[in-house]
Amino acid sequence: ITSSVLHKAVFPNSDRDLLLMIFAAFMLSCIPLAFLLATFFSRARLAAIFGPFALFAMVMPRYIFFRSDEQHALGSKRFACLLSPSAFTFAADLLAKYEGAQVGMTWQQATNEEDGLTMLELIGFLGLDAVLYAVMAWYLGLVLPSAYGSPVKWW
Protein backbone atom coordinates (compact mmCIF):
# COMPACT_ATOMS: atom_id res chain seq x y z
CA ILE A 1 0.00 0.00 0.00
CA THR A 2 2.79 2.39 0.93
CA SER A 3 4.68 1.85 -2.31
CA SER A 4 1.50 2.36 -4.35
CA VAL A 5 0.67 5.61 -2.57
CA LEU A 6 4.24 6.87 -2.86
CA HIS A 7 4.38 5.82 -6.48
CA LYS A 8 1.33 7.92 -7.35
CA ALA A 9 1.96 10.91 -5.09
CA VAL A 10 5.72 11.32 -4.68
CA PHE A 11 7.59 9.08 -7.14
CA PRO A 12 5.38 8.89 -10.26
CA ASN A 13 8.30 8.22 -12.62
CA SER A 14 9.87 5.45 -10.55
CA ASP A 15 9.18 1.75 -10.87
CA ARG A 16 6.57 0.58 -8.34
CA ASP A 17 8.22 -2.83 -7.80
CA LEU A 18 11.56 -1.19 -7.08
CA LEU A 19 9.92 1.11 -4.52
CA LEU A 20 8.31 -1.93 -2.92
CA MET A 21 11.68 -3.68 -2.80
CA ILE A 22 13.37 -0.68 -1.14
CA PHE A 23 10.72 -0.24 1.54
CA ALA A 24 10.42 -3.98 2.17
CA ALA A 25 14.19 -4.30 2.57
CA PHE A 26 14.25 -1.41 5.03
CA MET A 27 11.32 -2.83 6.97
CA LEU A 28 12.95 -6.27 7.12
CA SER A 29 16.18 -4.74 8.40
CA CYS A 30 14.40 -2.71 11.10
CA ILE A 31 12.83 -5.78 12.70
CA PRO A 32 16.15 -7.47 13.63
CA LEU A 33 17.48 -4.05 14.62
CA ALA A 34 14.66 -3.75 17.15
CA PHE A 35 15.48 -7.22 18.49
CA LEU A 36 19.15 -6.23 18.72
CA LEU A 37 18.37 -3.07 20.66
CA ALA A 38 16.00 -5.00 22.94
CA THR A 39 18.82 -7.31 24.07
CA PHE A 40 20.43 -4.40 25.92
CA PHE A 41 17.37 -3.57 28.04
CA SER A 42 15.47 -5.40 30.72
CA ARG A 43 12.62 -2.87 30.86
CA ALA A 44 10.35 -2.26 27.91
CA ARG A 45 9.69 1.38 28.78
CA LEU A 46 13.39 2.26 28.75
CA ALA A 47 13.87 0.42 25.45
CA ALA A 48 10.88 2.27 23.95
CA ILE A 49 12.41 5.59 24.96
CA PHE A 50 15.88 4.72 23.70
CA GLY A 51 14.79 3.14 20.38
CA PRO A 52 13.84 6.30 18.47
CA PHE A 53 17.01 8.04 19.65
CA ALA A 54 19.09 5.10 18.42
CA LEU A 55 17.31 5.15 15.06
CA PHE A 56 17.91 8.89 14.74
CA ALA A 57 21.59 8.45 15.66
CA MET A 58 21.94 5.75 12.99
CA VAL A 59 20.75 8.21 10.33
CA MET A 60 23.40 10.80 11.24
CA PRO A 61 26.42 9.14 9.52
CA ARG A 62 24.73 9.78 6.18
CA TYR A 63 24.87 13.54 6.78
CA ILE A 64 28.64 13.43 7.13
CA PHE A 65 28.63 12.92 3.36
CA PHE A 66 25.89 15.47 2.62
CA ARG A 67 28.08 17.82 0.61
CA SER A 68 30.22 15.14 -1.03
CA ASP A 69 29.71 14.08 -4.63
CA GLU A 70 28.72 10.56 -5.64
CA GLN A 71 32.21 9.10 -6.04
CA HIS A 72 33.77 10.81 -3.01
CA ALA A 73 34.61 8.61 0.01
CA LEU A 74 32.85 5.57 -1.43
CA GLY A 75 34.43 3.17 1.06
CA SER A 76 33.29 5.29 4.00
CA LYS A 77 29.80 5.49 2.55
CA ARG A 78 29.71 1.72 2.25
CA PHE A 79 30.84 1.41 5.85
CA ALA A 80 28.06 3.81 6.92
CA CYS A 81 25.59 1.56 5.07
CA LEU A 82 26.15 -1.09 7.75
CA LEU A 83 23.61 1.00 9.66
CA SER A 84 20.32 0.34 7.90
CA PRO A 85 18.83 3.83 8.48
CA SER A 86 21.90 5.35 6.80
CA ALA A 87 21.60 2.92 3.88
CA PHE A 88 17.93 3.84 3.53
CA THR A 89 18.74 7.57 3.46
CA PHE A 90 21.30 6.98 0.70
CA ALA A 91 18.60 5.09 -1.21
CA ALA A 92 16.09 7.89 -0.62
CA ASP A 93 18.64 10.40 -1.91
CA LEU A 94 19.09 8.35 -5.09
CA LEU A 95 15.31 8.17 -5.53
CA ALA A 96 15.02 11.93 -5.09
CA LYS A 97 17.87 12.57 -7.53
CA TYR A 98 16.27 10.55 -10.33
CA GLU A 99 12.76 11.76 -9.58
CA GLY A 100 13.97 15.37 -9.55
CA ALA A 101 15.39 14.85 -13.03
CA GLN A 102 11.94 13.62 -14.16
CA VAL A 103 13.47 10.25 -15.04
CA GLY A 104 12.51 8.12 -12.07
CA MET A 105 14.32 5.14 -10.63
CA THR A 106 13.88 2.02 -12.73
CA TRP A 107 15.63 -1.33 -12.73
CA GLN A 108 17.97 -0.05 -15.47
CA GLN A 109 19.11 2.89 -13.32
CA ALA A 110 19.32 0.69 -10.23
CA THR A 111 22.66 -0.66 -11.45
CA ASN A 112 24.05 2.69 -12.67
CA GLU A 113 27.70 2.82 -11.58
CA GLU A 114 27.96 6.58 -12.16
CA ASP A 115 26.11 7.25 -8.92
CA GLY A 116 28.78 5.66 -6.73
CA LEU A 117 26.42 3.58 -4.59
CA THR A 118 23.88 1.81 -6.78
CA MET A 119 20.32 1.20 -5.72
CA LEU A 120 20.75 -2.58 -5.92
CA GLU A 121 23.88 -2.28 -3.79
CA LEU A 122 21.91 -0.32 -1.18
CA ILE A 123 19.12 -2.90 -1.20
CA GLY A 124 21.82 -5.54 -0.74
CA PHE A 125 23.23 -3.60 2.21
CA LEU A 126 19.77 -3.51 3.79
CA GLY A 127 19.57 -7.29 3.41
CA LEU A 128 23.07 -7.70 4.85
CA ASP A 129 22.12 -5.42 7.75
CA ALA A 130 19.09 -7.60 8.49
CA VAL A 131 21.26 -10.72 8.66
CA LEU A 132 23.97 -9.02 10.74
CA TYR A 133 21.45 -7.57 13.19
CA ALA A 134 19.68 -10.93 13.54
CA VAL A 135 22.93 -12.80 14.22
CA MET A 136 24.10 -10.15 16.69
CA ALA A 137 20.71 -10.15 18.46
CA TRP A 138 20.76 -13.94 18.72
CA TYR A 139 24.35 -13.96 20.02
CA LEU A 140 23.88 -11.11 22.49
CA GLY A 141 20.60 -12.62 23.67
CA LEU A 142 22.55 -15.69 24.72
CA VAL A 143 25.60 -13.95 26.14
CA LEU A 144 24.24 -10.91 27.99
CA PRO A 145 22.87 -11.53 31.47
CA SER A 146 19.11 -11.27 31.84
CA ALA A 147 16.48 -11.80 34.52
CA TYR A 148 15.68 -15.25 33.10
CA GLY A 149 18.29 -18.00 33.01
CA SER A 150 22.05 -17.71 33.06
CA PRO A 151 24.14 -16.34 30.21
CA VAL A 152 26.23 -18.59 27.99
CA LYS A 153 29.99 -18.02 27.87
CA TRP A 154 31.00 -15.56 25.16
CA TRP A 155 33.13 -18.06 23.29
Legacy VTK file of the C-alpha trace (Angstrom):
# vtk DataFile Version 3.0
C-alpha trace
ASCII
DATASET POLYDATA
POINTS 155 float
0.000 0.000 0.000
2.794 2.388 0.928
4.679 1.848 -2.306
1.497 2.360 -4.350
0.674 5.614 -2.572
4.244 6.869 -2.856
4.384 5.820 -6.483
1.333 7.917 -7.349
1.957 10.914 -5.087
5.722 11.315 -4.677
7.587 9.081 -7.138
5.382 8.894 -10.263
8.301 8.225 -12.622
9.874 5.445 -10.551
9.183 1.748 -10.866
6.573 0.584 -8.344
8.215 -2.827 -7.799
11.561 -1.194 -7.079
9.916 1.106 -4.525
8.308 -1.926 -2.919
11.681 -3.676 -2.804
13.374 -0.682 -1.138
10.721 -0.237 1.538
10.420 -3.983 2.172
14.195 -4.301 2.572
14.250 -1.413 5.032
11.315 -2.833 6.974
12.954 -6.268 7.118
16.183 -4.742 8.399
14.402 -2.714 11.098
12.830 -5.782 12.697
16.149 -7.474 13.634
17.482 -4.045 14.616
14.656 -3.754 17.151
15.484 -7.217 18.493
19.147 -6.231 18.715
18.368 -3.072 20.662
16.003 -5.001 22.937
18.819 -7.308 24.067
20.431 -4.398 25.925
17.375 -3.572 28.036
15.469 -5.399 30.723
12.621 -2.866 30.858
10.350 -2.257 27.907
9.690 1.375 28.783
13.385 2.261 28.746
13.868 0.418 25.447
10.880 2.270 23.953
12.406 5.594 24.960
15.881 4.717 23.696
14.789 3.138 20.382
13.840 6.302 18.467
17.009 8.043 19.647
19.090 5.103 18.424
17.313 5.151 15.062
17.909 8.888 14.744
21.589 8.450 15.656
21.939 5.747 12.994
20.755 8.207 10.328
23.396 10.799 11.235
26.419 9.140 9.516
24.730 9.784 6.184
24.873 13.544 6.780
28.640 13.434 7.126
28.626 12.921 3.357
25.886 15.467 2.620
28.081 17.818 0.613
30.218 15.136 -1.034
29.708 14.077 -4.629
28.720 10.560 -5.639
32.206 9.100 -6.037
33.775 10.809 -3.005
34.609 8.610 0.015
32.852 5.574 -1.430
34.430 3.172 1.061
33.293 5.286 3.997
29.796 5.489 2.548
29.706 1.716 2.248
30.839 1.408 5.854
28.063 3.805 6.919
25.593 1.560 5.074
26.146 -1.085 7.748
23.610 0.996 9.657
20.318 0.338 7.902
18.827 3.826 8.479
21.897 5.346 6.796
21.601 2.916 3.879
17.932 3.843 3.528
18.740 7.568 3.457
21.305 6.976 0.704
18.601 5.088 -1.214
16.090 7.892 -0.625
18.642 10.399 -1.914
19.086 8.355 -5.093
15.315 8.165 -5.530
15.018 11.926 -5.092
17.866 12.565 -7.534
16.272 10.548 -10.327
12.762 11.760 -9.583
13.974 15.374 -9.547
15.390 14.846 -13.031
11.936 13.619 -14.157
13.468 10.248 -15.036
12.511 8.125 -12.072
14.322 5.138 -10.628
13.877 2.020 -12.730
15.626 -1.335 -12.734
17.975 -0.053 -15.469
19.112 2.893 -13.324
19.318 0.686 -10.228
22.663 -0.660 -11.449
24.052 2.687 -12.669
27.698 2.816 -11.576
27.960 6.584 -12.159
26.107 7.250 -8.916
28.776 5.662 -6.726
26.416 3.584 -4.595
23.881 1.808 -6.782
20.317 1.197 -5.716
20.751 -2.581 -5.922
23.880 -2.285 -3.792
21.910 -0.317 -1.181
19.123 -2.899 -1.195
21.824 -5.543 -0.735
23.232 -3.601 2.205
19.772 -3.511 3.786
19.574 -7.295 3.413
23.068 -7.697 4.851
22.120 -5.422 7.749
19.094 -7.596 8.487
21.263 -10.717 8.658
23.969 -9.018 10.741
21.452 -7.574 13.192
19.676 -10.928 13.538
22.929 -12.797 14.217
24.103 -10.148 16.694
20.710 -10.145 18.457
20.762 -13.937 18.725
24.349 -13.963 20.023
23.882 -11.113 22.494
20.601 -12.615 23.670
22.547 -15.691 24.715
25.599 -13.947 26.139
24.242 -10.912 27.988
22.870 -11.530 31.465
19.114 -11.269 31.843
16.476 -11.801 34.522
15.683 -15.247 33.100
18.290 -17.996 33.013
22.051 -17.709 33.060
24.144 -16.341 30.206
26.230 -18.588 27.987
29.988 -18.016 27.874
30.997 -15.555 25.160
33.127 -18.059 23.294
LINES 1 156
155 0 1 2 3 4 5 6 7 8 9 10 11 12 13 14 15 16 17 18 19 20 21 22 23 24 25 26 27 28 29 30 31 32 33 34 35 36 37 38 39 40 41 42 43 44 45 46 47 48 49 50 51 52 53 54 55 56 57 58 59 60 61 62 63 64 65 66 67 68 69 70 71 72 73 74 75 76 77 78 79 80 81 82 83 84 85 86 87 88 89 90 91 92 93 94 95 96 97 98 99 100 101 102 103 104 105 106 107 108 109 110 111 112 113 114 115 116 117 118 119 120 121 122 123 124 125 126 127 128 129 130 131 132 133 134 135 136 137 138 139 140 141 142 143 144 145 146 147 148 149 150 151 152 153 154
